[in-house]
Amino acid sequence: MPSFAALVPGRISLAVLRRSLPRGGIRLVPCRTEAQLYHLLCERLIDGVVLSTGESGAAHLAVFRSRFPVFPLVAWGGVRPDDGDQLALWASGGATILVEGVDDAVAGELLRRSTLAAERRRVLADAPKLLRLTDPLQRAAWDLLLDQVERPARTSGLAQALGISREHLSRQFGAGGAPNLKRVIDLVRVVTAAQLLANPGLELTDIVRVLHFASLSHLSRTAKRIAGQPAAELCKLGPRGVLGGFLRGKTRSSSR
């Protein structure tokens, strides 16, 4: 379930947004202060941030974008006819704008389009073809993996979700010259690490914590194995660079 950190003053506005979302579809984590928001982003995997369209939200925008320039951002709240300049400010900051009372019915869908997972899907749209994931089962497992990055996915859990046996999934996923499942699980997590590190507000130690790597050395070993570069270079590589390094390197390992 996607999680959004919400720095929206006033209980009523936040309650309206929460009621607009499909039950069980998106989790809102309220933050009372800017410091609490930044602490949360360094402690757990958050898929996007919601700020108020009011003056308080606009005041946070410049600082937020300086620390998290490519993080999914949503502006939520009421809008007056003379708020054109403020809306232009949000748009220039790369925010998705949801107008309270107008976009309530589609808020859930618009938030889903404004997540880290959605951005991963856009960046890696051609990855299944490059990885030779042509079978429907391979594609279905890939789709699941794009959302399961906070902790290493287990083959048994993926197999259960797909309604097949663990052995069948392990065997079929790597068929036809595709990488084996263990490598692809690590690939998606290293891509996510590179995605997060594009934000100066996050450091390698934060990535270790947010993505539940055992240690910084564990993250570095995994990055080296997958992308051919140490973890410190992931910010420069970016998600596409990680994928390219993976395609040039060793794509198979012992099965999980």
C-alpha positions, 0 to 999 in steps of 0.5 A: 500500500503506498504511503504519503507523508502529509504536512497539511495544517488543519484537521478538516482539510486532511480529513477531507483528503483521507475520506476521498481516498479508497479504503485500504488503498493509500496510507496517509502519515500526518506530520505536524512540522517540517522537521517531522516530515524530513525525519520520516523521509529518512526513517521509512519508505515514503512514496510521496509527500502532500503539502498544503496549497495554502501559504504554509505549504508554499513556504515549505516548497523551496526548502523541500525541493532543495532537499528532495528535488525529484521526490513525488510531491502533491499540493492539496487544498482549496484554491481561489480564483486569484491563486494563479501565481501560487498554482504556477509556483506549485507547477514549477516545483513539479507538484501534482495539484489536487483542488479540494472540492473539485478533485476529491473523486479522483484523488486516489487515482491521482495520488497513485500516479504520483508515487516512487513506484509509478516513477520506477515504472515509467523509468523502467518501462522497457526493462522487461524487454531488455531483460527478456521477460517475455512470458506472462508469468515473468511479467506478472512477477516483475510487476509485483517486484516494482512495488515490493522494494522496502524489504527483499521480496521472498520467492515463496511470497511472490509465488503465493501471490501468483498462485503457483509453487515456489519451484515453478516460479524460480524455474520459469522466471529465468527461462528464455535467457532472462536473469534469475529471480534473485538477481532481479529482486536485487536489481529493483531494490538497487534501482530504488536506492539510486532513485532515492539518492537523487535527493540530497536530503537522503544519505547512504545511511538513510537508504540502508535504514529505509530499504532495510539493508543489513548494513552499509557494506551490504548495500555497497556489495549489492550495488557492486554486484548489480550495477558494477559500481559501489553504493556511493556512485548510485546517485550519479548512475541513476535508475537507468545507469543501474539497469545498464550496468546490470545488463552489462554484468552478471545477471544470474546467481544461485536461486533464492 
